[in-house]
Amino acid sequence: MGYIIITDSAANIPTEMTNKNDIKIIHLSYTLNGKEHICKDTAKFNSHAYYEAISNGLKVTTSQVNPQRYVDCFREYLSGGQDILFIGLSSGISGSFNSAVMAKEQLLEEYPDRKILLLDSLGASMGEGLLAIRAAELRARGCSIDDVYSQLCDMRNRMFQVFTVDDLMHLKRGGRLSGISAGIGTILNIKPLLTGTAQGKIIAFSKVRGRKKSVEALAAKYEELVEQQAVQTIAIAHADCEEDAKYLAKLINGTKQPKEIIIVDYEPVTGSYVGPGALALFFLSHNNVRLK
């Protein structure tokens, strides 16, 4: 009976696009003032109000998805005779993917004739989302679940994820940053450039002075590393800095124009880690593009 494509809401895919491509979502939750929230429809998410509140001191907490939530989601489709292709948030920044692995082990005992393929995206936001969108495109062309999984593994290894933030303290506080002092972003208007490693961890690899130069540095990285851009859909995610996102898109279109640029607001869970003013770019490069 075919297979279902599932990802989590950290993939940052607009709800309209998940519906159009029949991509199922496991929604991550976040807690504000002791109350748990889930963003089930990106069109209803007021990103400006959310990030403005964080700027004014709102504390957001998150927790990894427990195995039972994956069990409940996966079982719904397995019981109907469908196989599962799941693309998850990087294991390098969250324990949620390991929960999916535990759920798979349990469910294969119940459904030994079904396939459950789990792909660690080694990314977040549209670094994860572009993989899920591509999976849906390949499925629509008639590709088998094994073929899609194989192609996504290759795509994952070529996915370059580069971003800048206004304040590294959000990443540092959430334990999502490796190998650099969070104070760098608060001194002399220094803006860090960050990326994902081959293990899916976040590191700062360079820095520039000033916001405009940091946006231009993202575009320069794209011009340097992008491959076969004419057939690529690339993505930009921002945390309440839409004008910067549009400026970045303009710079990109002025150099090596891609087939399409998707611009999205950072959803609330991953957005709470990168913080207001975060701006990220996702595109495909070569096999060795990820830093070790």
C-alpha positions as CSV (number, residue, x, y, z in Angstrom):
1,M,0.0,0.0,0.0
2,G,2.9,2.3,-0.4
3,Y,4.7,4.4,2.2
4,I,4.1,7.6,4.2
5,I,6.6,10.4,4.6
6,I,6.8,11.9,8.1
7,T,9.0,14.6,9.5
8,D,8.8,16.8,12.6
9,S,7.8,20.4,12.8
10,A,11.4,21.5,13.3
11,A,11.7,20.9,9.5
12,N,10.0,24.3,9.2
13,I,7.9,23.4,6.1
14,P,4.9,25.7,5.7
15,T,1.6,23.9,6.5
16,E,0.2,24.7,3.1
17,M,3.2,22.9,1.6
18,T,3.0,19.8,3.8
19,N,-0.7,19.5,2.9
20,K,0.0,19.8,-0.8
21,N,2.8,17.2,-0.7
22,D,1.1,14.8,1.8
23,I,3.9,15.1,4.3
24,K,2.9,14.1,7.8
25,I,4.2,16.2,10.8
26,I,5.0,15.2,14.3
27,H,4.6,18.5,16.1
28,L,7.3,19.5,18.7
29,S,6.1,21.4,21.7
30,Y,7.4,24.4,23.6
31,T,6.5,25.8,27.0
32,L,5.7,29.4,27.9
33,N,5.0,30.4,31.5
34,G,4.4,26.8,32.4
35,K,1.9,26.1,29.6
36,E,2.7,23.7,26.7
37,H,2.1,25.0,23.2
38,I,2.1,23.4,19.7
39,C,2.2,25.2,16.4
40,K,0.0,23.1,14.1
41,D,-0.5,25.7,11.4
42,T,2.4,27.9,10.4
43,A,-0.1,30.4,8.8
44,K,-1.5,31.2,12.2
45,F,1.9,31.6,13.9
46,N,2.5,35.3,14.8
47,S,6.3,35.3,14.5
48,H,6.7,39.0,15.1
49,A,4.9,38.9,18.4
50,Y,6.7,35.7,19.4
51,Y,10.2,37.0,18.7
52,E,9.5,40.4,20.1
53,A,8.4,38.8,23.3
54,I,11.7,36.8,23.4
55,S,13.6,40.0,22.9
56,N,11.7,41.4,25.9
57,G,12.7,38.6,28.1
58,L,10.2,35.8,27.5
59,K,11.7,32.4,28.5
60,V,10.9,29.5,26.2
61,T,11.7,25.9,27.2
62,T,11.5,22.8,25.0
63,S,12.0,19.1,25.5
64,Q,12.8,16.2,23.3
65,V,10.0,14.1,21.9
66,N,9.5,10.9,23.9
67,P,9.4,7.5,22.1
68,Q,5.7,7.0,22.7
69,R,4.8,9.9,20.5
70,Y,6.7,8.3,17.6
71,V,5.1,5.0,18.4
72,D,1.6,6.4,18.3
73,C,2.3,8.3,15.1
74,F,4.0,5.5,13.3
75,R,1.5,2.8,14.4
76,E,-1.3,4.7,12.8
77,Y,0.2,4.1,9.4
78,L,1.8,0.7,9.9
79,S,-1.5,-0.7,11.1
80,G,-3.0,0.4,7.7
81,G,-0.3,-1.5,5.8
82,Q,1.9,1.4,5.0
83,D,5.7,1.6,5.4
84,I,7.4,4.6,7.1
85,L,10.0,7.0,5.8
86,F,10.9,9.5,8.7
87,I,13.2,12.5,8.3
88,G,14.1,13.8,11.8
89,L,15.8,16.8,13.5
90,S,19.6,16.4,13.8
91,S,20.7,14.0,16.4
92,G,23.6,16.4,17.0
93,I,21.4,19.0,18.6
94,S,18.4,17.0,19.9
95,G,17.8,13.6,21.5
96,S,14.4,13.3,19.7
97,F,15.9,11.3,16.8
98,N,17.1,8.6,19.3
99,S,13.5,8.4,20.6
100,A,12.4,7.6,17.0
101,V,15.0,4.8,16.9
102,M,13.6,3.4,20.1
103,A,10.1,3.6,18.7
104,K,11.2,1.7,15.5
105,E,12.7,-1.1,17.6
106,Q,9.4,-1.6,19.4
107,L,7.2,-1.4,16.4
108,L,9.2,-3.8,14.3
109,E,8.3,-6.4,16.8
110,E,4.6,-5.7,16.2
111,Y,4.9,-5.2,12.4
112,P,7.9,-7.4,11.3
113,D,6.8,-7.2,7.6
114,R,6.7,-3.4,7.4
115,K,9.6,-1.1,6.7
116,I,10.5,1.8,9.0
117,L,13.3,3.9,7.5
118,L,14.7,6.7,9.7
119,L,16.9,9.4,8.3
120,D,18.9,11.6,10.6
121,S,18.8,14.9,8.7
122,L,21.9,16.2,10.5
123,G,20.2,19.5,10.2
124,A,17.3,21.7,11.3
125,S,14.7,24.1,9.8
126,M,14.8,23.9,6.0
127,G,18.0,21.9,6.1
128,E,15.7,19.2,7.3
129,G,12.6,20.4,5.4
130,L,14.1,20.4,1.9
131,L,14.9,16.7,2.4
132,A,11.3,16.0,3.2
133,I,10.0,18.0,0.3
134,R,12.4,16.2,-2.1
135,A,11.2,12.9,-0.7
136,A,7.6,13.8,-1.6
137,E,8.7,14.8,-5.1
138,L,10.5,11.5,-5.6
139,R,7.5,9.5,-4.3
140,A,5.2,11.3,-6.7
141,R,7.5,10.2,-9.5
142,G,7.0,6.6,-8.4
143,C,10.3,6.0,-6.6
144,S,10.4,3.2,-4.1
145,I,11.0,3.9,-0.4
146,D,14.5,2.4,-0.6
147,D,15.4,4.6,-3.6
148,V,14.1,7.7,-1.9
149,Y,16.0,6.9,1.3
150,S,19.3,6.4,-0.7
151,Q,18.9,9.7,-2.6
152,L,18.1,11.6,0.6
153,C,21.3,10.2,2.2
154,D,23.3,11.7,-0.7
155,M,21.4,15.0,-0.5
156,R,21.9,15.2,3.3
157,N,25.6,15.0,2.9
158,R,25.6,17.8,0.3
159,M,23.3,20.1,2.3
160,F,25.1,23.3,3.3
161,Q,23.5,25.1,6.2
162,V,24.8,28.5,7.0
163,F,23.3,31.1,9.3
164,T,23.9,34.1,11.4
165,V,22.4,35.3,14.7
166,D,22.1,38.5,16.6
167,D,22.8,36.9,20.0
168,L,24.7,33.7,20.5
169,M,23.3,33.4,24.1
170,H,20.2,31.7,22.8
171,L,22.2,28.9,21.3
172,K,24.5,28.7,24.2
173,R,21.7,28.6,26.8
174,G,20.0,25.8,24.9
175,G,23.2,23.7,24.7
176,R,23.2,23.9,20.9
177,L,26.6,25.5,20.3
178,S,30.0,23.9,20.2
179,G,33.5,25.3,20.5
180,I,33.0,29.0,20.9
181,S,32.2,31.6,23.5
182,A,28.7,33.0,23.4
183,G,30.1,36.5,24.2
184,I,31.5,36.9,20.7
185,G,28.3,38.2,19.3
186,T,27.9,41.0,21.9
187,I,31.3,42.7,21.4
188,L,31.8,45.4,18.8
189,N,28.8,44.4,16.7
190,I,30.5,41.2,15.7
191,K,28.2,38.8,13.9
192,P,29.1,35.1,13.8
193,L,28.6,32.8,10.8
194,L,27.6,29.3,11.9
195,T,27.1,26.0,10.1
196,G,26.4,22.3,10.7
197,T,29.2,19.8,11.0
198,A,29.3,16.3,9.6
199,Q,27.9,15.1,12.9
200,G,25.0,17.6,12.8
201,K,26.3,19.9,15.5
202,I,26.4,23.7,15.3
203,I,29.7,25.5,15.2
204,A,30.8,29.1,14.4
205,F,33.4,29.1,11.6
206,S,33.8,32.8,10.9
207,K,32.7,36.3,12.0
208,V,32.1,39.7,10.4
209,R,31.4,43.1,11.7
210,G,27.9,44.4,11.2
211,R,24.5,43.0,10.3
212,K,24.6,43.9,6.6
213,K,28.0,42.3,6.1
214,S,26.8,39.2,7.8
215,V,23.9,38.9,5.3
216,E,26.3,39.5,2.5
217,A,28.6,36.9,3.9
218,L,25.8,34.3,3.6
219,A,25.3,35.2,0.0
220,A,29.0,35.0,-0.7
221,K,29.1,31.5,0.8
222,Y,26.3,30.5,-1.5
223,E,28.1,31.9,-4.6
224,E,31.2,30.0,-3.5
225,L,29.7,26.7,-2.8
226,V,26.4,26.2,-4.6
227,E,26.3,23.5,-7.4
228,Q,23.8,23.2,-10.2
229,Q,21.8,26.0,-8.8
230,A,19.5,26.3,-11.9
231,V,17.7,23.1,-10.9
232,Q,17.7,23.7,-7.1
233,T,15.1,24.9,-4.7
234,I,16.9,26.7,-1.9
235,A,15.5,28.0,1.3
236,I,15.9,31.0,3.6
237,A,14.6,31.0,7.2
238,H,14.4,34.1,9.4
239,A,13.3,35.0,12.9
240,D,11.4,38.2,12.5
241,C,13.8,39.8,10.0
242,E,11.9,39.5,6.8
243,E,13.6,42.4,5.1
244,D,17.0,40.8,5.7
245,A,15.7,37.6,4.2
246,K,14.5,39.5,1.1
247,Y,17.8,41.2,0.8
248,L,19.6,37.9,0.9
249,A,17.3,36.5,-1.8
250,K,18.0,39.5,-3.9
251,L,21.8,39.0,-3.6
252,I,21.4,35.3,-4.5
253,N,19.3,36.0,-7.5
254,G,21.8,38.5,-8.6
255,T,24.7,36.0,-8.7
256,K,23.7,32.3,-9.4
257,Q,19.9,32.3,-9.6
258,P,18.3,29.1,-8.4
259,K,15.1,27.5,-9.7
260,E,13.2,28.7,-6.6
261,I,13.8,30.3,-3.3
262,I,11.5,29.4,-0.3
263,I,11.4,32.0,2.5
264,V,10.0,30.9,5.8
265,D,9.6,32.2,9.4
266,Y,11.6,30.1,11.9
267,E,9.0,28.0,13.7
268,P,8.8,28.5,17.5
269,V,10.8,25.5,18.7
270,T,14.0,25.9,16.6
271,G,13.4,29.6,16.6
272,S,13.7,29.7,20.4
273,Y,17.3,28.4,20.1
274,V,18.5,30.7,17.3
275,G,16.7,33.8,18.7
276,P,15.3,36.9,17.2
277,G,17.2,38.2,14.2
278,A,18.5,34.8,13.1
279,L,18.9,34.4,9.3
280,A,19.7,31.0,7.7
281,L,20.4,29.8,4.2
282,F,20.1,26.2,2.9
283,F,21.4,24.8,-0.4
284,L,23.1,21.9,-2.0
285,S,26.9,21.8,-2.6
286,H,29.4,19.0,-2.9
287,N,29.8,15.8,-0.9
288,N,32.5,17.1,1.4
289,V,30.9,20.5,2.2
290,R,30.2,19.7,5.8
291,L,32.9,20.7,8.3
292,K,34.4,17.9,10.3
